[in-house]
């Protein structure tokens, strides 16, 4: 009985662990070849004078990049805040 209670508590605790998600934005660039760049919201390398487009919260940067590519052609990810 003790083992069953312990197992149930461990399973419930694992299910309650919070998954970390980052927020992402897309900046319009004035350079080639990419015309847009995806950044984490907290990135200090966003240089555009225009307000970046908010992409949302994602569990990984690839999902944010996929969203951005669905909106525009010529999208890259920031080499400073998004490490491959």
GICORZI-V55874 format. One line per field, one symbol per residue. psi: psi as a letter, one per 20 degrees, with the letter a starting at -180 (. if undefined). burial: # if it has 16 or more other C-alpha atoms within 10 Angstrom, else .. Layout:
# GICORZI-V55874
psi=???
burial=???
This chain:
# GICORZI-V55874
psi=gggggggggggggghipppppqqqrpppqjrrhqiqppqqhjpijoiqhqpqpphapqiqhhgggggghhhqrlprqpigiop.
burial=......................#######......######....#.....#.#####..#..##.##......####..#...
